[in-house]
Amino acid sequence: ASWEIDLFGKLLNNKRKAQVVLLQNQEYQQAVRTQLIATIADYYFNLLALDKQLQIYTMTEESWAVSVETIKAMKEGGMTNEAAVVQYEAYHASIAAAIPEIKAAILKQENALSALLGKYPESISRGKLDEQKVDFDIKAGVPLHLLSNRPDVKNAEYNLAAMYYNTNVARSAFYPNIVIGGTAGWSNLIGGNIVNPGKFVASAIASLTQPLFYRGANKARLEIAKSQEQEAKLQFEQTLINAGMEVSNALITYDAELQKEESRTKQIEALYKAVEYTNELLKLGTSTYLEVLDAQQSLLSALISKTDDQRNKLNAVTSLYHALGGGRE
């Protein structure tokens, strides 16, 4: 049995370094947890968006089935021609063909979410896209100190601390090592017996400006440790910059989607009126079926775009959650 006297902090700094390395490993676990939660949320929101798209296409298909019958009746009455009928039928068929594709995408998204949850493929119980709300004010901004919750920021911070302690360990190698053994008594690093420990320590302290053993190797180790510490500092600074950028990007995306909401709503309201008016004008013979088709296509495109806007806004919230290192207990 033996016990090393930690006069110059070698054992203490090694212990502290080991502690922060353990904390680093815990942050890796936290990073995985945060990524998993954010991915589950994104998958869920994508599933809700697909549900909304299916609803839009189904309602449009049903509406166009009626429109096809109407245009056929108008042809019989001599109000339009065969070209209008086949154009209506073609557009109706294109809408109907899109529905199975969306249904397949929904099933695939459910399978992907089930796999992420560690389950066999199953139907996912869920709400509706329009029901999803953000119950806090993102527009107010994000305090900088919240970046400290990010696993990569904490990891970089712990790495910097580890390199700092590593430098201290390298410095301590310049100083004498004293061990109390069960049989050999007091001895130094190179195995020499120490008759008067007090005198030996006093002599060592008096000459701390010069390494006592392995001068060249110790100097090289110290320079390497200093370089690693500087590298860790730069990595920590860059990690903070990257973290701030990711938070800023998430806030920019969310703000952009908020600004689009009002304009998108006005666009859809106007397009509903355009569809209504062009249909009425077609029946009165002052509009063409091509104008009706164009209005319907524009409306469908705007409705799908609104669904994408809603999903993008929710994904931006997820990105912000991830960027701020969410998912802690």
N, C-alpha and C positions, 0 to 999 in steps of 0.2 A: 504494500500500500504506500502511496505517496501523495503529497499535496503540494501544488505549485503556489507560491506566494505571488499574488497578482499586484505587484508594486506599481507597475506602469500601465495597467489597463488592458493588457493583451487579452486575458480571459473575459473581462467585462465586455470589451468591444466585440469579441467573437460571439458572445452570448447575444448581445443586442443585434448583431448582424443576422444571426440565426432567427431571432424573433421577427424581424421585419421580412425576412424571406418567407417565413410561415404566413405572415399577413398578406404577402404578395400572392401566395397560392390560394388564399381565401378569396382574394379579389378576382382571380381567374374564375372561381366558382360563381361569384356574383355576376361576372360578365356573361357567363352562360345563362344564368337565371334571367337576367334582364333581356338578353337577346331572344330567349325562348318566349317570354311573356309578350314582347313586342311583335314577334312573328305570329303568335297565336291571334293577337288582336288584328293584325293586318289580314290574315287569312279569314277571320270572322267577318270583317268589314267587306272584304272582296265577295264573300258569299252573299251578304245582304245586298250588295250592289247587283250581283247577278240575278237575285230574286226580283229586284226592282226592274231590271231590264226585261226579264221574262214577263212580268206583269204588263209592261209597256207594249211589248210585241204581241202579247196575247190579245190585249184590248184593241190594238191597231188591226190585227188580223180579223177579229170579229167585226170591227167597223167596216173594213174593206170588203168583207163577204157581203154585207148589206149594200155597199156601194156598187159592187159588181152587178147585183140583181137590179139595182136602180138604173145603172147605165144600159143594161140590156132592155129594160122596159122603155127607156128613152129612145133607144134605137128602133124598137118596134113602133114607137109613135112617130118616127121620122124626125126626132129632135137631134139625133147624132148619128154617127156612122159606125161601121164595123171596126175601124181603126181604134176608136175610143174604147170599144168593148175589149179588144185583145190587149190594149195597153193596161186597162184596169185589171184584167185577169193576170197579166204578167207581173204587175206590181203586187197584187194579192198573193201570188205564188211565191214571190221573193220574200215576203214577210213570213209566210207560212214555213218556208224552208229554213228560216233563221231560228225558229223556235226549238227544233230538236237539237241544234247546235248549242244553244244556251242551256237547255236541260242537261246536255252531256257535260258542259262546263261546270254546272252546279254539282253534279255527281262527283266529278273529278276534284272539285274544291272540297267537298265533304270528305272524300277519301284522304286528301292531303292533310286536312285538319285532324282527322281521326288518327292518321299515322303520327302526326306531331304530338298528339296526346297519348300516344302509345296504345291505341285501341285498334281493333279490327274495323274495316270500313263499315260505317253506320250512318243513319240519318242524324243530322245535327239539329237539336232543338234551338230555335233562334227567334229573334224579334224581327223588326222591320227597319229598313235604312232610315226612314223619316222619323223614327222614334229615338234615334241616337242623338244625345245632347252632350255638349261640353259645359260642365257646371262650374267652371272657373274662368277668370278673365285672363286669357293669354295675352291680350293686347297691352296689358299693363307692363309687360316685359319680364325678364328673368334675372334675379340677382346673381351676380358673378359667383358668389360663394357656393351656389348650388352645384357648380361644376365639380366641387370636391366630392360629391356623391358618386361621380363616374368611376367605374372600376379601373379604367385605363389611367385616369389621373391619379387615383390612389396608388395604383401599381407603380407608376413612374415616380411618385413621391417616396414610396417604400424602397424602390431601387436606388434613388438618390441617397436615402438614409443608409442603406446597406453599403453603398460605395464610400460614404463618409466614415462608417465604422471600419470598413476595410482599410482605408487610409490610416486610421488610428492604429489598427493592428500592425500595418507595415511599419509605422513609426516605432511601435513598441519593440520591434525586432532589433532595434539599435541598442536597446538597454539590456542589462543582465537578466538572466533567468535563474531563479532560485527555487529549488525543490527540496522539501523535507521528506526524506524517505524513512521507511520503517526500520531499515537495517543500516543504510549507508549514511544516515545523518543528513547534513546540509550539503548540497552540491549545486554547481552552476550548469549552464547550458551545455558546455563541452565535457561535462563529466568530472571536473576537478572538485575535490573536497574543499569545503570552506571551514576553516578553523574558527574564525571570528566573523560571524555573519554581519554584525553591526558595523564593523570596520570595512567589510567588503562592500556593503550597501553605501556607506558614506563615501567610499572611494569612487564607486560607480556614479553616484549623484554629482560628485565634484567634476566629473569629466563627461557629462552628458552630451557635449557638443561633438564628440567623436564616437563613432560606433565601436563597440567593444569587440564584436565578433563578425566575421563575414561581411566586411565593410562594402565591398563591391556589389555583392548579391543583394544586400539590404537596401542600398541606394537604388538599385535597379527596380526592386520590388516597390519601393516608395514612389518612384517616378511613375511606374505603371499604375499604381493605385490612384495617384493624383490625376492622371489622365482619364482613368475610368470614372472618377468622381466628376470631372469636368464634363465628360460625355453624358453622364447621367443627368447632370444639371441641364444641359442643352436639350436632352430628350424630354425632360420634364416640362421645360418651357414650350417646346414644340407641341407636346401633348395638350397643353392648355390652349394653345392657339387653335389646334385642330378641333378641340372640344367646343370652343367658342364659335368657330365657324359652323359646326354642325347644328348647334342651338340656333344660331342666327338664320341658317337656311330653313330650318323647320318653322321658325316664326314667320319668315318671309313668305313661305308657301301657304301657311295658314291664313295670313293676312290677305294674300292675293285671292284665295278662295272666298274669303268673306266679302271682299270688294266685288267679286263676280256675281254674288247671289242675287242682288237687287236687279242688276242688268239682265241676268238670265231669266228671272221671273217675268220681267217686262217683255222680253223676247218671246217667251212661251205664250203669254197672254195675247200678244199681237198675232202670233201664228195661229192660235186657235180661232181668232176672229177672221184671219185671212182664209183659213180652210172653210169656215162657215160662209163667208161672203162669196168666195169663188164657186162654191157648190150652188148657192142660190142664183148667182149670175149664169152658171151653166144651164140651169133649168129654165132661165129666162131667155137663153140664147145669146147673151151678151158676153159670155166668157167661153174659153175652150177647155176641153178635158186636160190639155197639157198644163194649163195654169193650175188646175185642181191638183194634178199629180205633183207639181212642183211645190205647192203649198203643203201638201201632206208629207212629202219627203223632208222638207225643211222642219216641219213640226216634229217628226220622228227623230231627226238628228238632234234637235234642241233638247228633247226629252232625255235622250241618251247622254248628251253632254252634261245635263243637270245631274244625272246619276253619277257620272264620272266626277263632277265637281264635289258632290257630297262625299264620295269615297276618298277623294284626294284630301279633303279637309280633315277627315277622320284619320287618314294615314299620316297627315302632318302632325296631328296630336300624338300618334304613336311614335313618330320620329322624334318629337320633342321629349316624350317620356324616356325613350332610349338614349337620346343625347344627354339627358340629365342624370343618367345612371339609375333609373327607377327600378322597382322590383325588390326593394329591401323590405325586411319585416317591419 
